[in-house]
Amino acid sequence: LLLMNTYCGVEVVFVYFEVNSRYTMWLPLHTVCLRGQTACRRSFVGALLKLSGHRDHANVCHLSHSAGLSAQTCKALLYRKHGDPCQVVQLEDVTLPSIGAKDVLVKMLAAPINPSDINMIQGTYAILPDLPAVGGNEGVAQVIEVGSQVKFLKTGDWVIPRDAGLGTWRTEAVLAEDDLIAVPNDISLLSAATLGVNPCTAFRMLSDFEDLKPGDSVIQNAANSGVGQAVIQIAAARGINTINVIRDRLFTQLCERLKVIGASHVIKEETLRRPEIKELFKTCPKPKLALNGVGGKSATELLRHLKVGGSMVTYGGMAKQPVTVPVSALIFKDVKVRGFWVTQWKRDHSHDGTAFRTMLDELCSLIQQGKLTAPVCAQVGFQDYNRALESALQPFTSAKQVLIM
């Protein structure tokens, strides 16, 4: 007699032996590791199956999860205290909880290292999980197993987190269905893994602060960042001009890269303070919207070139310097100075099931059309997490580190 159990993504076939009326036993015969989509068979399985004549799975029934299998674990990048990520993050075995009726078991496929992830580990971010915590707030996973009451997800779906704090730097996880949202699995792995933060930030800032029409202009610093690259591509798809400010470092190389993905103009920081900026505005309208990811003097210069009544939206502060607003910009140009945090937007719209879904559908459509690509990424094996963390901590890094599980 053969019985089969599927337990946390591992399929085990047992064969039943009866020696006499007093001694019986179940022998684990055939194991299929569904998470990795690879079969792990004992050497004698084929011969025994032939002898037993039980090749037909119609005769196989399922055991419950109480069949006595040992608890399943995953590998996770855990930190037990705040500090230098290279010092406090450790690769550990973490026990997976049982799958509840409304839970899903997922296998993580890829997860980036974002500045917010680093800040969380350092203990300087606006929200901090309870310790010990698994690092990572973004990534893409594949559904391996679903609970009995899961309604909208199925095995094989690609999913991303709805909110920060799930801990994506791990090989597997058991998560509530409500914490995840499905994305198409015909987009690239890197596009899916980096979809939930930077493109969403860019999309919302281009949509929510000024009524931008084709032909309008947006100016931004940090144009080579993940958000900056998404702004360029989404704006180009909408017919909106972008004036992209980058540092002098590697200007020629970065300029060419940004032009390829749709940048209208790429200028150096110092150009904002020179007369030639006036020449640019002879062919390009003054911007209605300025996007600031740097702060300090760079933000002040963006403000100076805003159209009357325009808005500057700050979403980052790489320079770690305050934003200074000239009095003249407030009085004579009536500029609006705003801030944006995509995590707060997601939480504000958590009860509106359509807002996030609609945004993701539009972004994925752009990806499928080839109009929105992932930022420049460095793919790093999960075991080499220390190298990825060290690279992510380097100033002015041009490639997003992405852990591949």
Salt bridges, closest charged atoms under 4 A:
GLU92 OE1 - ARG80 NH2 2.75
ASP93 OD1 - LYS75 NZ 2.86
GLU145 OE2 - HIS65 NE2 3.55
ASP157 OD1 - LYS154 NZ 3.01
ASP163 OD2 - ARG347 NE 2.86
GLU172 OE1 - ARG35 NH1 3.78
ASP208 OD2 - ARG204 NE 2.71
GLU210 OE2 - LYS336 NZ 3.40
ASP211 OD2 - LYS213 NZ 3.46
ASP216 OD2 - LYS288 NZ 3.07
GLU270 OE2 - ARG274 NH2 3.41
GLU279 OE2 - LYS282 NZ 3.05
GLU301 OE2 - ARG304 NE 3.63
ASP361 OD1 - ARG357 NE 3.14
ASP384 OD2 - ARG387 NH2 3.59
